[in-house]
Amino acid sequence: LPFPVPEGHADWYTDVLRLQAFNSTCGEMGENLGVEVDIFAPTAPHLKCFFFELECASCEEACDTCANEVGAKTGIPVAATVGSPGYFTARLERPGHYACTTELSCPAPAELHETVASIPDSESVE
């Protein structure tokens, strides 16, 4: 995908979803769309979606270079769909591109090795 994966997250689990909404006169509806979408990600333990602008402010069109400069916005919480394993529901508010992933798990702590001091038996000490 042309969008950079946010730090601390796994590679993208989903395809990119492009959200645009138009009114009856073919004009864009703008912000605060409040669209709920179901996302199927059967191997994801949990999911978080990230938003990318539709168009770059400097060139006023969608382009891979600008997507990398814009970067991911704050992750959008996604809820597991009750009764439907592998499905998640997200509420998307703004026109733009969305891609979903999961956070990387913390590395396992280093194994602790205890050194047990052996104390000689009083009988074996001369």
C-alpha positions as CSV (number, residue, x, y, z in Angstrom):
1,L,0.0,0.0,0.0
2,P,1.2,3.5,-0.6
3,F,0.6,4.6,2.9
4,P,3.3,4.3,5.6
5,V,2.5,2.0,8.5
6,P,2.4,3.9,11.8
7,E,5.2,3.2,14.2
8,G,4.5,0.4,16.6
9,H,2.0,-1.3,14.3
10,A,2.1,-4.4,12.1
11,D,1.8,-4.3,8.3
12,W,-1.6,-3.4,7.0
13,Y,-4.2,-6.1,7.6
14,T,-6.8,-4.6,5.2
15,D,-7.0,-3.1,1.8
16,V,-7.4,0.7,1.5
17,L,-11.0,1.9,1.8
18,R,-11.8,5.2,0.1
19,L,-14.7,7.0,1.5
20,Q,-16.5,9.8,-0.4
21,A,-20.1,10.8,-0.2
22,F,-22.2,12.9,-2.5
23,N,-25.6,14.6,-2.1
24,S,-28.4,14.5,-4.7
25,T,-26.9,17.2,-6.8
26,C,-23.5,15.4,-7.0
27,G,-21.8,17.7,-4.6
28,E,-19.5,16.3,-1.9
29,M,-21.1,16.1,1.5
30,G,-18.0,17.1,3.4
31,E,-17.1,16.3,7.0
32,N,-19.0,14.4,9.8
33,L,-20.3,11.6,7.6
34,G,-20.7,9.1,10.4
35,V,-20.6,6.0,8.2
36,E,-20.3,2.7,9.9
37,V,-18.5,-0.1,8.0
38,D,-17.9,-3.7,8.8
39,I,-14.3,-4.9,8.2
40,F,-13.4,-8.6,7.9
41,A,-9.9,-9.3,9.3
42,P,-10.1,-13.0,10.5
43,T,-6.5,-13.2,11.7
44,A,-6.4,-9.8,13.6
45,P,-6.6,-10.1,17.4
46,H,-7.9,-6.5,17.5
47,L,-7.9,-3.7,14.9
48,K,-7.2,0.0,14.5
49,C,-8.0,2.1,11.4
50,F,-5.9,5.0,10.3
51,F,-7.1,8.0,8.2
52,F,-5.2,9.5,5.2
53,E,-6.4,12.7,3.4
54,L,-8.0,12.2,0.0
55,E,-5.9,15.0,-1.5
56,C,-2.7,16.6,-0.7
57,A,-3.0,20.3,0.3
58,S,0.0,21.3,-1.8
59,C,-0.9,19.6,-5.1
60,E,-4.7,19.3,-4.6
61,E,-4.9,15.7,-5.8
62,A,-4.3,12.3,-4.4
63,C,-0.8,11.1,-4.9
64,D,1.6,8.5,-3.3
65,T,4.2,11.1,-2.4
66,C,1.8,13.3,-0.6
67,A,0.3,10.3,1.3
68,N,3.7,9.6,2.7
69,E,4.1,13.2,3.8
70,V,0.7,13.5,5.3
71,G,1.1,10.2,7.2
72,A,-1.4,8.5,9.3
73,K,-3.6,10.4,11.7
74,T,-4.6,9.2,15.1
75,G,-5.9,5.6,15.1
76,I,-9.6,5.2,14.9
77,P,-11.0,2.7,17.5
78,V,-12.6,-0.4,15.9
79,A,-14.9,-2.7,17.9
80,A,-15.1,-6.4,17.4
81,T,-18.6,-7.3,16.0
82,V,-20.4,-9.3,18.6
83,G,-21.5,-12.8,17.4
84,S,-19.4,-12.5,14.2
85,P,-15.8,-13.8,14.7
86,G,-13.3,-12.0,12.5
87,Y,-15.6,-8.9,11.9
88,F,-15.0,-5.5,13.2
89,T,-17.1,-2.3,13.0
90,A,-15.6,1.2,12.5
91,R,-17.3,4.6,12.4
92,L,-15.7,6.7,9.7
93,E,-16.4,10.5,9.9
94,R,-14.4,12.1,7.1
95,P,-13.9,11.6,3.4
96,G,-10.5,10.1,2.8
97,H,-8.6,6.8,2.7
98,Y,-8.6,4.3,5.6
99,A,-6.4,1.3,6.2
100,C,-6.5,-0.9,9.3
101,T,-3.8,-2.8,11.2
102,T,-3.0,-3.9,14.7
103,E,-0.5,-2.9,17.3
104,L,2.7,-4.9,17.6
105,S,2.8,-6.9,20.7
106,C,5.5,-6.0,23.3
107,P,8.6,-8.1,23.0
108,A,8.8,-10.9,25.5
109,P,10.8,-10.0,28.6
110,A,14.3,-11.5,28.8
111,E,14.3,-14.8,30.6
112,L,15.4,-14.4,34.2
113,H,17.9,-16.9,35.3
114,E,18.2,-17.3,39.0
115,T,21.6,-18.3,40.4
116,V,21.1,-20.4,43.4
117,A,24.1,-20.3,45.7
118,S,24.8,-23.8,47.0
119,I,25.6,-23.8,50.7
120,P,27.7,-26.8,51.6
121,D,26.2,-29.1,54.3
122,S,27.7,-28.6,57.7
123,E,28.8,-32.2,57.6
124,S,30.9,-31.8,54.5
125,V,32.7,-28.8,55.8
126,E,35.8,-29.6,57.7
